[in-house]
Amino acid sequence: MMKLRRRTPPGAMSCHQVGEVLQQYLDGHIDADSASRIEVHLDECRRCGMEADTYERIKSTLAAQRPQVPDEAVARLREFGERLARGEEPTSP
């Protein structure tokens, strides 16, 4: 049985191309021209559009469940990172 493949119009992105950059697009880490081309593909391709929607739902659900980190813990982590950046030995907690 021969599989029918959808032809990608010139200048348009294929499902494979969109899949390679979808996470970067959803995180807002992609240039405007590429984002525009991805949006066109997501509007036209149900499968890719559903995949993007699923990623967005997972991302928002995880963000909503993120626990608050105490300011004291953030300050200790920042201090630890600064010591490492200066080449100092880490100290025990």
PyMOL Python script that loads the backbone (N, CA, C, O; Angstrom):
from pymol import cmd

cmd.read_pdbstr("""\
ATOM      1  N   MET A   1       0.835  -1.160   0.000  1.00  0.00           N
ATOM      2  CA  MET A   1       0.000   0.000   0.000  1.00  0.00           C
ATOM      3  C   MET A   1       0.896   1.244   0.000  1.00  0.00           C
ATOM      4  O   MET A   1       1.832   1.333   0.795  1.00  0.00           O
ATOM      5  N   MET A   2       0.620   2.173  -0.861  1.00  0.00           N
ATOM      6  CA  MET A   2       1.416   3.375  -0.977  1.00  0.00           C
ATOM      7  C   MET A   2       0.864   4.451  -0.034  1.00  0.00           C
ATOM      8  O   MET A   2      -0.337   4.719  -0.006  1.00  0.00           O
ATOM      9  N   LYS A   3       1.776   5.060   0.735  1.00  0.00           N
ATOM     10  CA  LYS A   3       1.361   6.127   1.636  1.00  0.00           C
ATOM     11  C   LYS A   3       1.316   7.441   0.876  1.00  0.00           C
ATOM     12  O   LYS A   3       2.219   7.754   0.100  1.00  0.00           O
ATOM     13  N   LEU A   4       0.281   8.189   1.101  1.00  0.00           N
ATOM     14  CA  LEU A   4       0.180   9.509   0.492  1.00  0.00           C
ATOM     15  C   LEU A   4       0.791  10.520   1.447  1.00  0.00           C
ATOM     16  O   LEU A   4       0.451  10.565   2.629  1.00  0.00           O
ATOM     17  N   ARG A   5       1.687  11.321   0.922  1.00  0.00           N
ATOM     18  CA  ARG A   5       2.325  12.350   1.732  1.00  0.00           C
ATOM     19  C   ARG A   5       1.849  13.706   1.270  1.00  0.00           C
ATOM     20  O   ARG A   5       1.727  13.962   0.073  1.00  0.00           O
ATOM     21  N   ARG A   6       1.588  14.548   2.202  1.00  0.00           N
ATOM     22  CA  ARG A   6       1.177  15.906   1.883  1.00  0.00           C
ATOM     23  C   ARG A   6       2.395  16.665   1.375  1.00  0.00           C
ATOM     24  O   ARG A   6       3.453  16.640   2.005  1.00  0.00           O
ATOM     25  N   ARG A   7       2.254  17.320   0.268  1.00  0.00           N
ATOM     26  CA  ARG A   7       3.352  18.101  -0.292  1.00  0.00           C
ATOM     27  C   ARG A   7       3.430  19.446   0.415  1.00  0.00           C
ATOM     28  O   ARG A   7       2.414  20.097   0.660  1.00  0.00           O
ATOM     29  N   THR A   8       4.655  19.850   0.738  1.00  0.00           N
ATOM     30  CA  THR A   8       4.870  21.128   1.385  1.00  0.00           C
ATOM     31  C   THR A   8       5.081  22.184   0.309  1.00  0.00           C
ATOM     32  O   THR A   8       5.996  22.054  -0.504  1.00  0.00           O
ATOM     33  N   PRO A   9       4.260  23.222   0.287  1.00  0.00           N
ATOM     34  CA  PRO A   9       4.432  24.283  -0.711  1.00  0.00           C
ATOM     35  C   PRO A   9       5.786  24.973  -0.540  1.00  0.00           C
ATOM     36  O   PRO A   9       6.335  24.995   0.561  1.00  0.00           O
ATOM     37  N   PRO A  10       6.317  25.529  -1.610  1.00  0.00           N
ATOM     38  CA  PRO A  10       7.606  26.238  -1.504  1.00  0.00           C
ATOM     39  C   PRO A  10       7.533  27.348  -0.457  1.00  0.00           C
ATOM     40  O   PRO A  10       6.577  28.124  -0.436  1.00  0.00           O
ATOM     41  N   GLY A  11       8.537  27.424   0.403  1.00  0.00           N
ATOM     42  CA  GLY A  11       8.587  28.437   1.447  1.00  0.00           C
ATOM     43  C   GLY A  11       7.870  28.049   2.722  1.00  0.00           C
ATOM     44  O   GLY A  11       8.062  28.675   3.765  1.00  0.00           O
ATOM     45  N   ALA A  12       7.038  27.014   2.642  1.00  0.00           N
ATOM     46  CA  ALA A  12       6.307  26.561   3.828  1.00  0.00           C
ATOM     47  C   ALA A  12       7.174  25.572   4.605  1.00  0.00           C
ATOM     48  O   ALA A  12       8.110  24.986   4.062  1.00  0.00           O
ATOM     49  N   MET A  13       6.849  25.400   5.864  1.00  0.00           N
ATOM     50  CA  MET A  13       7.593  24.458   6.698  1.00  0.00           C
ATOM     51  C   MET A  13       6.891  23.111   6.711  1.00  0.00           C
ATOM     52  O   MET A  13       5.662  23.039   6.705  1.00  0.00           O
ATOM     53  N   SER A  14       7.677  22.049   6.730  1.00  0.00           N
ATOM     54  CA  SER A  14       7.128  20.698   6.825  1.00  0.00           C
ATOM     55  C   SER A  14       6.881  20.353   8.292  1.00  0.00           C
ATOM     56  O   SER A  14       7.347  21.053   9.191  1.00  0.00           O
ATOM     57  N   CYS A  15       6.155  19.285   8.517  1.00  0.00           N
ATOM     58  CA  CYS A  15       5.901  18.819   9.881  1.00  0.00           C
ATOM     59  C   CYS A  15       7.225  18.534  10.593  1.00  0.00           C
ATOM     60  O   CYS A  15       7.391  18.864  11.767  1.00  0.00           O
ATOM     61  N   HIS A  16       8.145  17.929   9.886  1.00  0.00           N
ATOM     62  CA  HIS A  16       9.452  17.607  10.469  1.00  0.00           C
ATOM     63  C   HIS A  16      10.181  18.883  10.878  1.00  0.00           C
ATOM     64  O   HIS A  16      10.733  18.950  11.976  1.00  0.00           O
ATOM     65  N   GLN A  17      10.191  19.887  10.021  1.00  0.00           N
ATOM     66  CA  GLN A  17      10.864  21.149  10.328  1.00  0.00           C
ATOM     67  C   GLN A  17      10.218  21.828  11.537  1.00  0.00           C
ATOM     68  O   GLN A  17      10.917  22.335  12.414  1.00  0.00           O
ATOM     69  N   VAL A  18       8.902  21.837  11.580  1.00  0.00           N
ATOM     70  CA  VAL A  18       8.200  22.442  12.714  1.00  0.00           C
ATOM     71  C   VAL A  18       8.505  21.664  13.980  1.00  0.00           C
ATOM     72  O   VAL A  18       8.740  22.266  15.028  1.00  0.00           O
ATOM     73  N   GLY A  19       8.509  20.346  13.908  1.00  0.00           N
ATOM     74  CA  GLY A  19       8.796  19.514  15.076  1.00  0.00           C
ATOM     75  C   GLY A  19      10.166  19.783  15.669  1.00  0.00           C
ATOM     76  O   GLY A  19      10.347  19.699  16.884  1.00  0.00           O
ATOM     77  N   GLU A  20      11.131  20.106  14.822  1.00  0.00           N
ATOM     78  CA  GLU A  20      12.490  20.361  15.304  1.00  0.00           C
ATOM     79  C   GLU A  20      12.591  21.647  16.119  1.00  0.00           C
ATOM     80  O   GLU A  20      13.478  21.768  16.964  1.00  0.00           O
ATOM     81  N   VAL A  21      11.702  22.607  15.884  1.00  0.00           N
ATOM     82  CA  VAL A  21      11.800  23.904  16.561  1.00  0.00           C
ATOM     83  C   VAL A  21      10.563  24.254  17.380  1.00  0.00           C
ATOM     84  O   VAL A  21      10.450  25.379  17.867  1.00  0.00           O
ATOM     85  N   LEU A  22       9.648  23.328  17.538  1.00  0.00           N
ATOM     86  CA  LEU A  22       8.383  23.620  18.205  1.00  0.00           C
ATOM     87  C   LEU A  22       8.591  24.100  19.638  1.00  0.00           C
ATOM     88  O   LEU A  22       7.977  25.088  20.039  1.00  0.00           O
ATOM     89  N   GLN A  23       9.432  23.435  20.416  1.00  0.00           N
ATOM     90  CA  GLN A  23       9.656  23.848  21.807  1.00  0.00           C
ATOM     91  C   GLN A  23      10.238  25.255  21.873  1.00  0.00           C
ATOM     92  O   GLN A  23       9.833  26.058  22.713  1.00  0.00           O
ATOM     93  N   GLN A  24      11.180  25.551  20.995  1.00  0.00           N
ATOM     94  CA  GLN A  24      11.771  26.896  20.979  1.00  0.00           C
ATOM     95  C   GLN A  24      10.706  27.930  20.642  1.00  0.00           C
ATOM     96  O   GLN A  24      10.678  29.009  21.234  1.00  0.00           O
ATOM     97  N   TYR A  25       9.838  27.612  19.702  1.00  0.00           N
ATOM     98  CA  TYR A  25       8.747  28.505  19.322  1.00  0.00           C
ATOM     99  C   TYR A  25       7.806  28.743  20.508  1.00  0.00           C
ATOM    100  O   TYR A  25       7.458  29.884  20.812  1.00  0.00           O
ATOM    101  N   LEU A  26       7.402  27.667  21.170  1.00  0.00           N
ATOM    102  CA  LEU A  26       6.468  27.782  22.286  1.00  0.00           C
ATOM    103  C   LEU A  26       7.077  28.543  23.464  1.00  0.00           C
ATOM    104  O   LEU A  26       6.357  29.165  24.244  1.00  0.00           O
ATOM    105  N   ASP A  27       8.400  28.491  23.589  1.00  0.00           N
ATOM    106  CA  ASP A  27       9.080  29.213  24.661  1.00  0.00           C
ATOM    107  C   ASP A  27       9.418  30.649  24.263  1.00  0.00           C
ATOM    108  O   ASP A  27       9.965  31.406  25.065  1.00  0.00           O
ATOM    109  N   GLY A  28       9.088  31.029  23.007  1.00  0.00           N
ATOM    110  CA  GLY A  28       9.350  32.388  22.553  1.00  0.00           C
ATOM    111  C   GLY A  28      10.797  32.655  22.215  1.00  0.00           C
ATOM    112  O   GLY A  28      11.242  33.802  22.246  1.00  0.00           O
ATOM    113  N   HIS A  29      11.543  31.602  21.890  1.00  0.00           N
ATOM    114  CA  HIS A  29      12.966  31.735  21.586  1.00  0.00           C
ATOM    115  C   HIS A  29      13.241  31.517  20.104  1.00  0.00           C
ATOM    116  O   HIS A  29      14.120  30.736  19.738  1.00  0.00           O
ATOM    117  N   ILE A  30      12.497  32.201  19.262  1.00  0.00           N
ATOM    118  CA  ILE A  30      12.655  32.011  17.823  1.00  0.00           C
ATOM    119  C   ILE A  30      12.394  33.349  17.136  1.00  0.00           C
ATOM    120  O   ILE A  30      11.606  34.158  17.625  1.00  0.00           O
ATOM    121  N   ASP A  31      13.051  33.578  16.009  1.00  0.00           N
ATOM    122  CA  ASP A  31      12.903  34.859  15.318  1.00  0.00           C
ATOM    123  C   ASP A  31      11.491  35.014  14.738  1.00  0.00           C
ATOM    124  O   ASP A  31      10.771  34.037  14.534  1.00  0.00           O
ATOM    125  N   ALA A  32      11.125  36.263  14.482  1.00  0.00           N
ATOM    126  CA  ALA A  32       9.759  36.587  14.046  1.00  0.00           C
ATOM    127  C   ALA A  32       9.391  35.934  12.721  1.00  0.00           C
ATOM    128  O   ALA A  32       8.261  35.474  12.557  1.00  0.00           O
ATOM    129  N   ASP A  33      10.331  35.883  11.764  1.00  0.00           N
ATOM    130  CA  ASP A  33      10.039  35.278  10.462  1.00  0.00           C
ATOM    131  C   ASP A  33       9.725  33.791  10.609  1.00  0.00           C
ATOM    132  O   ASP A  33       8.751  33.292  10.046  1.00  0.00           O
ATOM    133  N   SER A  34      10.562  33.093  11.372  1.00  0.00           N
ATOM    134  CA  SER A  34      10.331  31.660  11.585  1.00  0.00           C
ATOM    135  C   SER A  34       9.036  31.433  12.366  1.00  0.00           C
ATOM    136  O   SER A  34       8.283  30.505  12.070  1.00  0.00           O
ATOM    137  N   ALA A  35       8.779  32.284  13.365  1.00  0.00           N
ATOM    138  CA  ALA A  35       7.550  32.156  14.158  1.00  0.00           C
ATOM    139  C   ALA A  35       6.325  32.295  13.267  1.00  0.00           C
ATOM    140  O   ALA A  35       5.347  31.563  13.421  1.00  0.00           O
ATOM    141  N   SER A  36       6.384  33.232  12.342  1.00  0.00           N
ATOM    142  CA  SER A  36       5.264  33.433  11.423  1.00  0.00           C
ATOM    143  C   SER A  36       5.040  32.206  10.552  1.00  0.00           C
ATOM    144  O   SER A  36       3.899  31.796  10.337  1.00  0.00           O
ATOM    145  N   ARG A  37       6.116  31.620  10.052  1.00  0.00           N
ATOM    146  CA  ARG A  37       6.006  30.423   9.212  1.00  0.00           C
ATOM    147  C   ARG A  37       5.480  29.237  10.020  1.00  0.00           C
ATOM    148  O   ARG A  37       4.701  28.433   9.508  1.00  0.00           O
ATOM    149  N   ILE A  38       5.900  29.128  11.272  1.00  0.00           N
ATOM    150  CA  ILE A  38       5.424  28.048  12.138  1.00  0.00           C
ATOM    151  C   ILE A  38       3.935  28.222  12.411  1.00  0.00           C
ATOM    152  O   ILE A  38       3.178  27.251  12.370  1.00  0.00           O
ATOM    153  N   GLU A  39       3.511  29.451  12.689  1.00  0.00           N
ATOM    154  CA  GLU A  39       2.094  29.714  12.958  1.00  0.00           C
ATOM    155  C   GLU A  39       1.222  29.328  11.773  1.00  0.00           C
ATOM    156  O   GLU A  39       0.147  28.755  11.953  1.00  0.00           O
ATOM    157  N   VAL A  40       1.678  29.640  10.560  1.00  0.00           N
ATOM    158  CA  VAL A  40       0.928  29.256   9.356  1.00  0.00           C
ATOM    159  C   VAL A  40       0.786  27.741   9.311  1.00  0.00           C
ATOM    160  O   VAL A  40      -0.296  27.219   9.042  1.00  0.00           O
ATOM    161  N   HIS A  41       1.881  27.041   9.575  1.00  0.00           N
ATOM    162  CA  HIS A  41       1.842  25.575   9.535  1.00  0.00           C
ATOM    163  C   HIS A  41       0.898  25.034  10.611  1.00  0.00           C
ATOM    164  O   HIS A  41       0.106  24.130  10.346  1.00  0.00           O
ATOM    165  N   LEU A  42       0.984  25.588  11.825  1.00  0.00           N
ATOM    166  CA  LEU A  42       0.138  25.099  12.914  1.00  0.00           C
ATOM    167  C   LEU A  42      -1.336  25.341  12.632  1.00  0.00           C
ATOM    168  O   LEU A  42      -2.185  24.548  13.039  1.00  0.00           O
ATOM    169  N   ASP A  43      -1.645  26.433  11.934  1.00  0.00           N
ATOM    170  CA  ASP A  43      -3.037  26.715  11.562  1.00  0.00           C
ATOM    171  C   ASP A  43      -3.550  25.749  10.502  1.00  0.00           C
ATOM    172  O   ASP A  43      -4.736  25.420  10.475  1.00  0.00           O
ATOM    173  N   GLU A  44      -2.655  25.296   9.632  1.00  0.00           N
ATOM    174  CA  GLU A  44      -3.059  24.438   8.509  1.00  0.00           C
ATOM    175  C   GLU A  44      -2.952  22.947   8.807  1.00  0.00           C
ATOM    176  O   GLU A  44      -3.644  22.140   8.187  1.00  0.00           O
ATOM    177  N   CYS A  45      -2.097  22.579   9.742  1.00  0.00           N
ATOM    178  CA  CYS A  45      -1.838  21.159  10.018  1.00  0.00           C
ATOM    179  C   CYS A  45      -2.451  20.779  11.367  1.00  0.00           C
ATOM    180  O   CYS A  45      -1.964  21.182  12.423  1.00  0.00           O
ATOM    181  N   ARG A  46      -3.498  20.016  11.311  1.00  0.00           N
ATOM    182  CA  ARG A  46      -4.209  19.648  12.541  1.00  0.00           C
ATOM    183  C   ARG A  46      -3.310  18.886  13.514  1.00  0.00           C
ATOM    184  O   ARG A  46      -3.322  19.156  14.715  1.00  0.00           O
ATOM    185  N   ARG A  47      -2.543  17.946  13.002  1.00  0.00           N
ATOM    186  CA  ARG A  47      -1.682  17.129  13.863  1.00  0.00           C
ATOM    187  C   ARG A  47      -0.666  17.981  14.616  1.00  0.00           C
ATOM    188  O   ARG A  47      -0.523  17.847  15.831  1.00  0.00           O
ATOM    189  N   CYS A  48       0.039  18.855  13.901  1.00  0.00           N
ATOM    190  CA  CYS A  48       1.038  19.715  14.533  1.00  0.00           C
ATOM    191  C   CYS A  48       0.372  20.723  15.470  1.00  0.00           C
ATOM    192  O   CYS A  48       0.903  21.026  16.539  1.00  0.00           O
ATOM    193  N   GLY A  49      -0.787  21.238  15.071  1.00  0.00           N
ATOM    194  CA  GLY A  49      -1.517  22.169  15.916  1.00  0.00           C
ATOM    195  C   GLY A  49      -1.935  21.530  17.223  1.00  0.00           C
ATOM    196  O   GLY A  49      -1.853  22.158  18.278  1.00  0.00           O
ATOM    197  N   MET A  50      -2.384  20.283  17.162  1.00  0.00           N
ATOM    198  CA  MET A  50      -2.776  19.561  18.372  1.00  0.00           C
ATOM    199  C   MET A  50      -1.561  19.287  19.258  1.00  0.00           C
ATOM    200  O   MET A  50      -1.649  19.356  20.484  1.00  0.00           O
ATOM    201  N   GLU A  51      -0.434  18.979  18.631  1.00  0.00           N
ATOM    202  CA  GLU A  51       0.795  18.740  19.390  1.00  0.00           C
ATOM    203  C   GLU A  51       1.210  20.013  20.129  1.00  0.00           C
ATOM    204  O   GLU A  51       1.559  19.962  21.309  1.00  0.00           O
ATOM    205  N   ALA A  52       1.173  21.145  19.441  1.00  0.00           N
ATOM    206  CA  ALA A  52       1.526  22.426  20.062  1.00  0.00           C
ATOM    207  C   ALA A  52       0.571  22.741  21.207  1.00  0.00           C
ATOM    208  O   ALA A  52       1.003  23.193  22.267  1.00  0.00           O
ATOM    209  N   ASP A  53      -0.712  22.506  21.004  1.00  0.00           N
ATOM    210  CA  ASP A  53      -1.704  22.762  22.046  1.00  0.00           C
ATOM    211  C   ASP A  53      -1.450  21.883  23.263  1.00  0.00           C
ATOM    212  O   ASP A  53      -1.570  22.345  24.398  1.00  0.00           O
ATOM    213  N   THR A  54      -1.101  20.625  23.038  1.00  0.00           N
ATOM    214  CA  THR A  54      -0.812  19.703  24.133  1.00  0.00           C
ATOM    215  C   THR A  54       0.402  20.175  24.923  1.00  0.00           C
ATOM    216  O   THR A  54       0.376  20.177  26.154  1.00  0.00           O
ATOM    217  N   TYR A  55       1.471  20.578  24.223  1.00  0.00           N
ATOM    218  CA  TYR A  55       2.661  21.097  24.903  1.00  0.00           C
ATOM    219  C   TYR A  55       2.311  22.321  25.742  1.00  0.00           C
ATOM    220  O   TYR A  55       2.776  22.453  26.874  1.00  0.00           O
ATOM    221  N   GLU A  56       1.498  23.210  25.196  1.00  0.00           N
ATOM    222  CA  GLU A  56       1.111  24.422  25.923  1.00  0.00           C
ATOM    223  C   GLU A  56       0.321  24.070  27.181  1.00  0.00           C
ATOM    224  O   GLU A  56       0.533  24.676  28.231  1.00  0.00           O
ATOM    225  N   ARG A  57      -0.577  23.108  27.087  1.00  0.00           N
ATOM    226  CA  ARG A  57      -1.364  22.698  28.257  1.00  0.00           C
ATOM    227  C   ARG A  57      -0.481  22.085  29.333  1.00  0.00           C
ATOM    228  O   ARG A  57      -0.650  22.371  30.519  1.00  0.00           O
ATOM    229  N   ILE A  58       0.459  21.246  28.924  1.00  0.00           N
ATOM    230  CA  ILE A  58       1.391  20.635  29.886  1.00  0.00           C
ATOM    231  C   ILE A  58       2.210  21.728  30.563  1.00  0.00           C
ATOM    232  O   ILE A  58       2.369  21.729  31.784  1.00  0.00           O
ATOM    233  N   LYS A  59       2.722  22.646  29.770  1.00  0.00           N
ATOM    234  CA  LYS A  59       3.553  23.729  30.290  1.00  0.00           C
ATOM    235  C   LYS A  59       2.783  24.585  31.300  1.00  0.00           C
ATOM    236  O   LYS A  59       3.312  24.910  32.363  1.00  0.00           O
ATOM    237  N   SER A  60       1.550  24.948  30.980  1.00  0.00           N
ATOM    238  CA  SER A  60       0.770  25.783  31.895  1.00  0.00           C
ATOM    239  C   SER A  60       0.376  25.019  33.158  1.00  0.00           C
ATOM    240  O   SER A  60       0.321  25.601  34.241  1.00  0.00           O
ATOM    241  N   THR A  61       0.105  23.727  33.027  1.00  0.00           N
ATOM    242  CA  THR A  61      -0.232  22.915  34.198  1.00  0.00           C
ATOM    243  C   THR A  61       0.960  22.813  35.135  1.00  0.00           C
ATOM    244  O   THR A  61       0.813  22.958  36.348  1.00  0.00           O
ATOM    245  N   LEU A  62       2.137  22.566  34.579  1.00  0.00           N
ATOM    246  CA  LEU A  62       3.340  22.487  35.405  1.00  0.00           C
ATOM    247  C   LEU A  62       3.650  23.825  36.069  1.00  0.00           C
ATOM    248  O   LEU A  62       4.045  23.865  37.234  1.00  0.00           O
ATOM    249  N   ALA A  63       3.472  24.917  35.335  1.00  0.00           N
ATOM    250  CA  ALA A  63       3.729  26.245  35.893  1.00  0.00           C
ATOM    251  C   ALA A  63       2.777  26.548  37.044  1.00  0.00           C
ATOM    252  O   ALA A  63       3.170  27.181  38.024  1.00  0.00           O
ATOM    253  N   ALA A  64       1.546  26.108  36.933  1.00  0.00           N
ATOM    254  CA  ALA A  64       0.557  26.358  37.982  1.00  0.00           C
ATOM    255  C   ALA A  64       0.858  25.557  39.238  1.00  0.00           C
ATOM    256  O   ALA A  64       0.454  25.955  40.331  1.00  0.00           O
ATOM    257  N   GLN A  65       1.559  24.436  39.104  1.00  0.00           N
ATOM    258  CA  GLN A  65       1.841  23.573  40.242  1.00  0.00           C
ATOM    259  C   GLN A  65       3.214  23.822  40.849  1.00  0.00           C
ATOM    260  O   GLN A  65       3.606  23.156  41.808  1.00  0.00           O
ATOM    261  N   ARG A  66       3.944  24.782  40.289  1.00  0.00           N
ATOM    262  CA  ARG A  66       5.299  25.046  40.769  1.00  0.00           C
ATOM    263  C   ARG A  66       5.236  25.585  42.203  1.00  0.00           C
ATOM    264  O   ARG A  66       4.535  26.561  42.470  1.00  0.00           O
ATOM    265  N   PRO A  67       5.961  24.954  43.111  1.00  0.00           N
ATOM    266  CA  PRO A  67       5.941  25.447  44.488  1.00  0.00           C
ATOM    267  C   PRO A  67       6.746  26.751  44.602  1.00  0.00           C
ATOM    268  O   PRO A  67       7.678  26.995  43.835  1.00  0.00           O
ATOM    269  N   GLN A  68       6.366  27.560  45.559  1.00  0.00           N
ATOM    270  CA  GLN A  68       7.096  28.793  45.821  1.00  0.00           C
ATOM    271  C   GLN A  68       8.384  28.448  46.560  1.00  0.00           C
ATOM    272  O   GLN A  68       8.371  27.672  47.516  1.00  0.00           O
ATOM    273  N   VAL A  69       9.488  29.026  46.116  1.00  0.00           N
ATOM    274  CA  VAL A  69      10.779  28.807  46.755  1.00  0.00           C
ATOM    275  C   VAL A  69      11.006  29.960  47.728  1.00  0.00           C
ATOM    276  O   VAL A  69      10.884  31.124  47.348  1.00  0.00           O
ATOM    277  N   PRO A  70      11.336  29.643  48.983  1.00  0.00           N
ATOM    278  CA  PRO A  70      11.561  30.702  49.965  1.00  0.00           C
ATOM    279  C   PRO A  70      12.705  31.634  49.533  1.00  0.00           C
ATOM    280  O   PRO A  70      13.686  31.193  48.933  1.00  0.00           O
ATOM    281  N   ASP A  71      12.561  32.922  49.847  1.00  0.00           N
ATOM    282  CA  ASP A  71      13.582  33.904  49.486  1.00  0.00           C
ATOM    283  C   ASP A  71      14.946  33.534  50.051  1.00  0.00           C
ATOM    284  O   ASP A  71      15.969  33.744  49.400  1.00  0.00           O
ATOM    285  N   GLU A  72      14.963  32.982  51.263  1.00  0.00           N
ATOM    286  CA  GLU A  72      16.223  32.583  51.900  1.00  0.00           C
ATOM    287  C   GLU A  72      16.944  31.522  51.071  1.00  0.00           C
ATOM    288  O   GLU A  72      18.165  31.581  50.920  1.00  0.00           O
ATOM    289  N   ALA A  73      16.209  30.563  50.538  1.00  0.00           N
ATOM    290  CA  ALA A  73      16.809  29.513  49.713  1.00  0.00           C
ATOM    291  C   ALA A  73      17.371  30.097  48.419  1.00  0.00           C
ATOM    292  O   ALA A  73      18.447  29.698  47.973  1.00  0.00           O
ATOM    293  N   VAL A  74      16.650  31.034  47.820  1.00  0.00           N
ATOM    294  CA  VAL A  74      17.121  31.676  46.593  1.00  0.00           C
ATOM    295  C   VAL A  74      18.407  32.449  46.876  1.00  0.00           C
ATOM    296  O   VAL A  74      19.349  32.396  46.085  1.00  0.00           O
ATOM    297  N   ALA A  75      18.449  33.160  47.987  1.00  0.00           N
ATOM    298  CA  ALA A  75      19.644  33.930  48.353  1.00  0.00           C
ATOM    299  C   ALA A  75      20.840  33.000  48.558  1.00  0.00           C
ATOM    300  O   ALA A  75      21.941  33.303  48.100  1.00  0.00           O
ATOM    301  N   ARG A  76      20.632  31.864  49.247  1.00  0.00           N
ATOM    302  CA  ARG A  76      21.734  30.912  49.453  1.00  0.00           C
ATOM    303  C   ARG A  76      22.231  30.348  48.128  1.00  0.00           C
ATOM    304  O   ARG A  76      23.437  30.211  47.923  1.00  0.00           O
ATOM    305  N   LEU A  77      21.301  30.019  47.223  1.00  0.00           N
ATOM    306  CA  LEU A  77      21.703  29.495  45.917  1.00  0.00           C
ATOM    307  C   LEU A  77      22.471  30.543  45.117  1.00  0.00           C
ATOM    308  O   LEU A  77      23.461  30.224  44.457  1.00  0.00           O
ATOM    309  N   ARG A  78      22.016  31.789  45.177  1.00  0.00           N
ATOM    310  CA  ARG A  78      22.711  32.866  44.468  1.00  0.00           C
ATOM    311  C   ARG A  78      24.131  33.040  45.013  1.00  0.00           C
ATOM    312  O   ARG A  78      25.087  33.170  44.249  1.00  0.00           O
ATOM    313  N   GLU A  79      24.252  33.039  46.331  1.00  0.00           N
ATOM    314  CA  GLU A  79      25.567  33.173  46.965  1.00  0.00           C
ATOM    315  C   GLU A  79      26.469  32.008  46.571  1.00  0.00           C
ATOM    316  O   GLU A  79      27.647  32.206  46.274  1.00  0.00           O
ATOM    317  N   PHE A  80      25.928  30.811  46.569  1.00  0.00           N
ATOM    318  CA  PHE A  80      26.687  29.624  46.185  1.00  0.00           C
ATOM    319  C   PHE A  80      27.189  29.760  44.742  1.00  0.00           C
ATOM    320  O   PHE A  80      28.356  29.489  44.460  1.00  0.00           O
ATOM    321  N   GLY A  81      26.305  30.181  43.834  1.00  0.00           N
ATOM    322  CA  GLY A  81      26.685  30.359  42.432  1.00  0.00           C
ATOM    323  C   GLY A  81      27.757  31.421  42.263  1.00  0.00           C
ATOM    324  O   GLY A  81      28.669  31.262  41.451  1.00  0.00           O
ATOM    325  N   GLU A  82      27.653  32.500  43.021  1.00  0.00           N
ATOM    326  CA  GLU A  82      28.657  33.571  42.941  1.00  0.00           C
ATOM    327  C   GLU A  82      30.016  33.078  43.430  1.00  0.00           C
ATOM    328  O   GLU A  82      31.045  33.412  42.843  1.00  0.00           O
ATOM    329  N   ARG A  83      30.025  32.277  44.511  1.00  0.00           N
ATOM    330  CA  ARG A  83      31.289  31.714  45.005  1.00  0.00           C
ATOM    331  C   ARG A  83      31.915  30.804  43.954  1.00  0.00           C
ATOM    332  O   ARG A  83      33.124  30.848  43.727  1.00  0.00           O
ATOM    333  N   LEU A  84      31.103  29.994  43.327  1.00  0.00           N
ATOM    334  CA  LEU A  84      31.620  29.108  42.280  1.00  0.00           C
ATOM    335  C   LEU A  84      32.174  29.917  41.113  1.00  0.00           C
ATOM    336  O   LEU A  84      33.224  29.581  40.565  1.00  0.00           O
ATOM    337  N   ALA A  85      31.470  30.984  40.731  1.00  0.00           N
ATOM    338  CA  ALA A  85      31.924  31.821  39.610  1.00  0.00           C
ATOM    339  C   ALA A  85      33.258  32.485  39.919  1.00  0.00           C
ATOM    340  O   ALA A  85      34.060  32.720  39.015  1.00  0.00           O
ATOM    341  N   ARG A  86      33.505  32.796  41.216  1.00  0.00           N
ATOM    342  CA  ARG A  86      34.787  33.402  41.612  1.00  0.00           C
ATOM    343  C   ARG A  86      35.874  32.351  41.774  1.00  0.00           C
ATOM    344  O   ARG A  86      37.033  32.697  42.004  1.00  0.00           O
ATOM    345  N   GLY A  87      35.523  31.081  41.659  1.00  0.00           N
ATOM    346  CA  GLY A  87      36.510  30.006  41.788  1.00  0.00           C
ATOM    347  C   GLY A  87      36.765  29.582  43.218  1.00  0.00           C
ATOM    348  O   GLY A  87      37.742  28.887  43.496  1.00  0.00           O
ATOM    349  N   GLU A  88      35.898  29.992  44.129  1.00  0.00           N
ATOM    350  CA  GLU A  88      36.058  29.612  45.530  1.00  0.00           C
ATOM    351  C   GLU A  88      35.526  28.209  45.759  1.00  0.00           C
ATOM    352  O   GLU A  88      34.663  27.731  45.022  1.00  0.00           O
ATOM    353  N   GLU A  89      36.043  27.562  46.776  1.00  0.00           N
ATOM    354  CA  GLU A  89      35.561  26.238  47.154  1.00  0.00           C
ATOM    355  C   GLU A  89      34.179  26.350  47.774  1.00  0.00           C
ATOM    356  O   GLU A  89      33.941  27.245  48.584  1.00  0.00           O
ATOM    357  N   PRO A  90      33.271  25.467  47.412  1.00  0.00           N
ATOM    358  CA  PRO A  90      31.949  25.492  48.055  1.00  0.00           C
ATOM    359  C   PRO A  90      32.072  25.099  49.522  1.00  0.00           C
ATOM    360  O   PRO A  90      32.887  24.248  49.878  1.00  0.00           O
ATOM    361  N   THR A  91      31.264  25.719  50.363  1.00  0.00           N
ATOM    362  CA  THR A  91      31.266  25.394  51.793  1.00  0.00           C
ATOM    363  C   THR A  91      30.128  24.447  52.087  1.00  0.00           C
ATOM    364  O   THR A  91      29.154  24.360  51.339  1.00  0.00           O
ATOM    365  N   SER A  92      30.271  23.743  53.185  1.00  0.00           N
ATOM    366  CA  SER A  92      29.197  22.819  53.597  1.00  0.00           C
ATOM    367  C   SER A  92      28.017  23.614  54.112  1.00  0.00           C
ATOM    368  O   SER A  92      28.189  24.700  54.664  1.00  0.00           O
ATOM    369  N   PRO A  93      26.807  23.077  53.935  1.00  0.00           N
ATOM    370  CA  PRO A  93      25.609  23.785  54.425  1.00  0.00           C
ATOM    371  C   PRO A  93      25.576  23.900  55.916  1.00  0.00           C
ATOM    372  O   PRO A  93      24.634  24.467  56.471  1.00  0.00           O
TER     373      PRO A  93
END
""", "prot")
cmd.dss("prot")
cmd.show_as("cartoon", "prot")
cmd.util.cbc("prot")
cmd.orient("prot")
